[in-house]
Amino acid sequence: MYILKIAESLFMFDHSNTPDFAKLPHGVGVGYKPQHFSEIMASDGAVDWLEVHAENYMGDGGRPLAQLEALGAKYPLSIHGVGLSIGSEGPLDPAHLKRLQKLCDRVNPASFSEHLAWSTHDMGFLNDLLPLPYTDQTLTTVAAHIDQVQNTLGRQMLLENPSNYLAFKETQMPEVEFFAQLVERTGCGLLLDVNNVFISATNQQTDPLSYLNAFPLAHVGEIHMGGHDHDLDDHGAPLLIDSHGREVAEPVWVLLDHVLRTAGSRPVLIEWDTDVPEWPVLATEAARAKTALQTAVPA
Amino acid sequence: MISQDAFTQALLDPNAATPAGLIDPKGETAPKRFAVYRNNVAVSLTNALKEGFPVVHKLVGDDFFTAMASIFIRKHPPQNPLMMHYGAELPNFLTNFAPAAKLGYLPDVARLELAMRKSYHAADARPVAADLLSSIEPDALMSMYLTLAPAVQILRSRWPIYSIWAANMLDAEPPNGAGGQAVLITRAEFDPVPHLLGVGAATFIGALAEHNFGTAHDTALTAAPNFDLTAALGALLAGNAITSITESPLT
């Protein structure tokens, strides 16, 4: 049984070679919102691919799945889960894993990604991405969960870095080390959220460039860009909130340039989930990301 | 070490202390930072309920709804990540929610809104050809069975729930009197539409799930001697609600 499992994971996720990221185009995508359906279907070249939140497409039928089918015929799709709770102490919910499998089988997306976070507890689903400490124990648990996801879906997944508002005293290793270990152990790819890097660094009073320079950029299969809000902590220090409710902040664009110059081109996504604007506003953000890609990595 | 159990309990109880061991860059306990998560959970679940129950929200007003939701979300957090189904317990919760005791119609309005959402996400189904029904001899039809689309929903209330819904969503006239109403929801393509049903039509369509056409028709006539079969069938056909007509019931 043990040998079989090893053989299986070697067969599917051979991480001695460069991971296969060829499926999502190295262009610009946006987080899809149903109110933009007509514009996105009519547009040519404003975006190269689309991302959808998996849980919104787990109904039995109706408009959401019909739209997804139409979009999938025109654009490569990224399925982005927000509810799998990979960072749970306990086991993954087999029913939810099955729903993801069904959706991936139906859509055959170019990419599947989830978060380094937990959201489900005995109480129920908390609808937020909650943090975990970085310890040997959590590393073992999360790696086992990623193995389970990749084996169930029969594909490599990308894991996204969180936005941190606080830290755990019990943490034993830097976040970048945690991600590097997960890549090493599971062969998963990474989803680098540059806005989250900026938020976490600001909130923890560390240097975002040092984080990026230590991050395993070679394994990044997708980049997220989104807007954040400003608040203050108990001591009056800056506390940035990951709201996805406005334009990407200037310092985050600067970090994107750094990543693209260092790592080469990647699929870049604009996320805008609250106070969603009219399509032209989102298209303008996408155009800026496209320019960043073309400038940093000339064709 | 902070267990996810302890984290969750502190998250859902606004009066609980921030768990020790969650720290800011100075290494100190971080209440305002922890409050970001607490706020995210409360606001995102409350907003999901506001989106899912727009008429209830409008009827009670934002302050009342938000206060009610803050109690509901702690008692009934979502049981899985499918937010499209969140709030199934709200009607029963409202029945027992003392501050809403005077609004006796509220639970049934919430049931209507849940049924609209259920219809929206129900499985697709191919309707029968428009002329199939009229091509069957009336005598033969009486012993046949009609199957309705998964998106079809029927509700009966002792309150005028259709009129309340329409007054708030369509700016229709407010309900004239307090009589009960039955509602049929059909989804011709992607958008569920509620229709006001008479007693006879509601009885007929409800009976089709268990009985053949003739028995459903008789039951409806008993419930309402003036039952208009043509109008009831017209509503079902217009809503693409009939998916098969067969000689024995589909299991």
Chai-1 contact restraints between the chains, C-beta under 6 A:
chainA,res_idxA,chainB,res_idxB,connection_type,confidence,min_distance_angstrom,max_distance_angstrom,comment,restraint_id
A,E55,B,P81,contact,1.0,0.0,6.0,A-B,restraint_1
A,E55,B,L82,contact,1.0,0.0,6.0,A-B,restraint_2
A,M58,B,L82,contact,1.0,0.0,6.0,A-B,restraint_3
A,G59,B,M84,contact,1.0,0.0,6.0,A-B,restraint_4
A,G59,B,H121,contact,1.0,0.0,6.0,A-B,restraint_5
A,D60,B,A122,contact,1.0,0.0,6.0,A-B,restraint_6
A,D60,B,A123,contact,1.0,0.0,6.0,A-B,restraint_7
A,G61,B,A123,contact,1.0,0.0,6.0,A-B,restraint_8
A,G61,B,D124,contact,1.0,0.0,6.0,A-B,restraint_9
A,G62,B,Y120,contact,1.0,0.0,6.0,A-B,restraint_10
A,G62,B,H121,contact,1.0,0.0,6.0,A-B,restraint_11
A,G62,B,F190,contact,1.0,0.0,6.0,A-B,restraint_12
A,R63,B,F190,contact,1.0,0.0,6.0,A-B,restraint_13
A,G83,B,P81,contact,1.0,0.0,6.0,A-B,restraint_14
A,E89,B,Q4,contact,1.0,0.0,6.0,A-B,restraint_15
A,H121,B,Q4,contact,1.0,0.0,6.0,A-B,restraint_16
A,H121,B,T8,contact,1.0,0.0,6.0,A-B,restraint_17
A,M123,B,T8,contact,1.0,0.0,6.0,A-B,restraint_18
A,M123,B,P77,contact,1.0,0.0,6.0,A-B,restraint_19
A,G124,B,P77,contact,1.0,0.0,6.0,A-B,restraint_20
A,G124,B,P78,contact,1.0,0.0,6.0,A-B,restraint_21
A,G124,B,Q79,contact,1.0,0.0,6.0,A-B,restraint_22
A,F125,B,P78,contact,1.0,0.0,6.0,A-B,restraint_23
A,F125,B,N80,contact,1.0,0.0,6.0,A-B,restraint_24
A,F125,B,P81,contact,1.0,0.0,6.0,A-B,restraint_25
A,L126,B,V41,contact,1.0,0.0,6.0,A-B,restraint_26
A,N127,B,S44,contact,1.0,0.0,6.0,A-B,restraint_27
A,N127,B,L45,contact,1.0,0.0,6.0,A-B,restraint_28
A,D128,B,N40,contact,1.0,0.0,6.0,A-B,restraint_29
A,D128,B,V41,contact,1.0,0.0,6.0,A-B,restraint_30
A,Y165,B,R33,contact,1.0,0.0,6.0,A-B,restraint_31
A,Y165,B,V36,contact,1.0,0.0,6.0,A-B,restraint_32
A,L166,B,L22,contact,1.0,0.0,6.0,A-B,restraint_33
A,L166,B,A30,contact,1.0,0.0,6.0,A-B,restraint_34
A,L166,B,R33,contact,1.0,0.0,6.0,A-B,restraint_35
A,A167,B,I23,contact,1.0,0.0,6.0,A-B,restraint_36
A,K169,B,G21,contact,1.0,0.0,6.0,A-B,restraint_37
A,K169,B,I23,contact,1.0,0.0,6.0,A-B,restraint_38
A,E170,B,M1,contact,1.0,0.0,6.0,A-B,restraint_39
A,Q204,B,P25,contact,1.0,0.0,6.0,A-B,restraint_40
A,Q205,B,P25,contact,1.0,0.0,6.0,A-B,restraint_41
A,D233,B,K32,contact,1.0,0.0,6.0,A-B,restraint_42
A,D233,B,R33,contact,1.0,0.0,6.0,A-B,restraint_43
A,D234,B,P31,contact,1.0,0.0,6.0,A-B,restraint_44
A,D234,B,K32,contact,1.0,0.0,6.0,A-B,restraint_45
